[in-house]
Amino acid sequence: MQQLKDRWDITHNYQFIFLLFGIIGLLGCGYFVASALLPSFFEDLMYELIFILVATLVFSFVFYRICMWLFPKLIQKWNIKNRWEIVVIFIVFAITGSASARLSGPFMELLGLDRLTTNPWIFWPLRLIIIFPIYQVTLVVIGWIFGQFKFFWWFEKKMLKRFGINL
């Protein structure tokens, strides 16, 4: 246990939950890729479940290796002190992206724009425009909830500066 604490720079026991969330996220991503990309060509459901399980583990391991390759580079680039914080940052980015995409639907309905009745050349660019401010706000709020407000406020200012907006 001490090796795990040392490897991830964990100083308090509650920080283990972020590693658990990271593992769950890796397994979830592996499952979604396995179930979406791999065709169902088994007649027996049991073989299909075993195949999906094995593919999920393989994809999860591949994603794990990619993350472990990226971690040192991102820790240095973002000037992060502890390795477990990078897992928290990835979790916040995942939640924020999903939440902003989900929240943009009700805003489109408030504007009276429906995917079925609106021309796709109008609907999708407007939805992307609506997602952008929702993403900016939820990124800072969810980052604050996960205890990473300082990082995400810095990240937000840096991102907006690239768009010509100075805070």
C-alpha positions as CSV (number, residue, x, y, z in Angstrom):
1,M,0.0,0.0,0.0
2,Q,2.8,2.4,0.8
3,Q,4.3,1.8,-2.7
4,L,1.0,2.8,-4.2
5,K,0.9,6.0,-2.0
6,D,4.5,6.8,-2.9
7,R,4.0,6.2,-6.7
8,W,0.9,8.5,-6.9
9,D,2.1,11.1,-4.3
10,I,-0.9,10.3,-2.1
11,T,-0.7,12.1,1.3
12,H,-4.3,11.5,2.6
13,N,-6.4,8.4,2.3
14,Y,-9.3,10.2,0.6
15,Q,-7.1,10.7,-2.4
16,F,-7.4,7.0,-3.2
17,I,-11.0,7.6,-4.4
18,F,-9.6,9.5,-7.4
19,L,-7.5,6.5,-8.4
20,L,-10.6,4.3,-8.1
21,F,-12.6,6.8,-10.3
22,G,-9.7,6.6,-12.8
23,I,-9.9,2.8,-12.9
24,I,-13.6,2.9,-13.3
25,G,-13.3,5.5,-16.1
26,L,-10.7,3.3,-17.9
27,L,-12.9,0.3,-17.7
28,G,-15.9,2.3,-18.8
29,C,-14.1,3.7,-21.8
30,G,-12.8,0.2,-22.7
31,Y,-16.3,-1.2,-22.5
32,F,-17.8,1.5,-24.7
33,V,-15.2,1.1,-27.3
34,A,-15.4,-2.7,-27.2
35,S,-19.2,-2.7,-27.5
36,A,-19.3,0.0,-30.2
37,L,-16.5,-1.2,-32.4
38,L,-16.8,-4.9,-32.2
39,P,-19.6,-6.5,-34.2
40,S,-21.9,-9.0,-32.6
41,F,-21.3,-12.2,-34.6
42,F,-21.7,-14.8,-31.9
43,E,-24.8,-16.9,-31.8
44,D,-24.4,-17.7,-28.1
45,L,-24.8,-14.8,-25.7
46,M,-22.2,-16.3,-23.3
47,Y,-19.5,-16.2,-26.0
48,E,-20.4,-12.6,-26.9
49,L,-20.2,-11.5,-23.2
50,I,-16.8,-13.2,-22.8
51,F,-15.6,-11.6,-26.0
52,I,-16.8,-8.1,-24.8
53,L,-15.2,-8.7,-21.4
54,V,-11.8,-9.6,-22.9
55,A,-12.0,-6.8,-25.4
56,T,-12.9,-4.4,-22.6
57,L,-9.9,-5.4,-20.6
58,V,-7.6,-5.1,-23.6
59,F,-8.9,-1.7,-24.6
60,S,-8.7,-0.5,-20.9
61,F,-5.1,-1.7,-20.7
62,V,-4.3,0.2,-23.9
63,F,-5.9,3.4,-22.6
64,Y,-4.0,2.9,-19.3
65,R,-0.7,2.7,-21.2
66,I,-1.5,5.8,-23.2
67,C,-2.3,7.6,-19.9
68,M,0.9,6.5,-18.3
69,W,2.8,7.7,-21.3
70,L,1.0,11.1,-21.2
71,F,1.2,11.7,-17.5
72,P,4.8,12.8,-17.2
73,K,4.5,15.1,-20.1
74,L,1.3,16.7,-18.8
75,I,2.6,17.0,-15.2
76,Q,5.6,18.9,-16.5
77,K,3.6,21.1,-19.0
78,W,0.8,22.0,-16.5
79,N,3.2,22.2,-13.5
80,I,1.2,19.8,-11.3
81,K,2.7,18.8,-8.0
82,N,1.1,15.4,-7.4
83,R,0.5,12.5,-9.8
84,W,-3.0,11.8,-8.4
85,E,-4.0,15.4,-9.4
86,I,-3.7,14.5,-13.1
87,V,-6.3,11.8,-12.6
88,V,-8.6,14.3,-11.0
89,I,-8.0,16.7,-13.9
90,F,-8.8,14.0,-16.5
91,I,-12.0,13.2,-14.5
92,V,-13.1,16.8,-14.5
93,F,-12.5,17.2,-18.2
94,A,-14.6,14.0,-18.9
95,I,-17.5,15.2,-16.7
96,T,-17.4,18.7,-18.1
97,G,-17.4,17.6,-21.7
98,S,-20.3,15.2,-21.1
99,A,-22.3,17.7,-19.0
100,S,-21.9,20.6,-21.4
101,A,-23.0,18.4,-24.3
102,R,-26.1,17.2,-22.3
103,L,-27.0,20.7,-21.1
104,S,-26.9,22.2,-24.6
105,G,-30.0,20.2,-25.6
106,P,-32.4,22.0,-23.2
107,F,-30.9,25.4,-24.2
108,M,-31.6,24.5,-27.9
109,E,-35.2,23.7,-26.9
110,L,-35.5,27.0,-25.1
111,L,-34.5,28.7,-28.4
112,G,-37.2,26.6,-30.1
113,L,-34.7,24.7,-32.2
114,D,-35.2,21.0,-32.6
115,R,-32.9,18.6,-34.4
116,L,-35.8,17.1,-36.4
117,T,-37.3,20.4,-37.6
118,T,-34.2,22.6,-38.0
119,N,-31.8,22.4,-40.9
120,P,-28.7,20.5,-39.8
121,W,-26.5,23.3,-41.2
122,I,-28.1,25.7,-38.7
123,F,-28.7,23.3,-35.8
124,W,-25.2,21.9,-35.3
125,P,-23.2,25.1,-35.6
126,L,-25.6,26.8,-33.1
127,R,-25.4,23.8,-30.7
128,L,-21.6,24.0,-30.8
129,I,-21.7,27.8,-30.2
130,I,-24.0,27.1,-27.2
131,I,-21.8,24.3,-25.9
132,F,-18.8,26.6,-25.7
133,P,-20.0,29.0,-22.9
134,I,-21.6,26.1,-21.0
135,Y,-18.3,24.3,-21.1
136,Q,-16.4,27.3,-19.8
137,V,-18.7,27.7,-16.8
138,T,-19.0,24.0,-16.0
139,L,-15.2,23.5,-16.3
140,V,-14.5,25.9,-13.5
141,V,-17.5,24.8,-11.3
142,I,-16.7,21.1,-11.6
143,G,-13.0,21.8,-11.1
144,W,-13.9,23.6,-7.9
145,I,-16.1,20.7,-6.7
146,F,-13.1,18.4,-7.2
147,G,-10.7,20.7,-5.4
148,Q,-8.8,21.9,-8.5
149,F,-10.2,25.4,-8.9
150,K,-6.8,27.1,-9.1
151,F,-5.7,24.8,-12.0
152,F,-8.9,25.2,-14.0
153,W,-9.1,28.9,-13.4
154,W,-5.6,29.2,-14.8
155,F,-6.6,26.8,-17.7
156,E,-9.7,28.9,-18.4
157,K,-7.9,32.2,-18.6
158,K,-5.3,30.6,-20.9
159,M,-8.0,29.2,-23.2
160,L,-9.9,32.4,-23.3
161,K,-6.8,34.5,-24.0
162,R,-6.2,32.4,-27.1
163,F,-9.7,33.5,-28.3
164,G,-8.7,37.1,-27.6
165,I,-10.7,37.4,-24.3
166,N,-8.6,38.7,-21.4
167,L,-9.8,38.3,-17.8
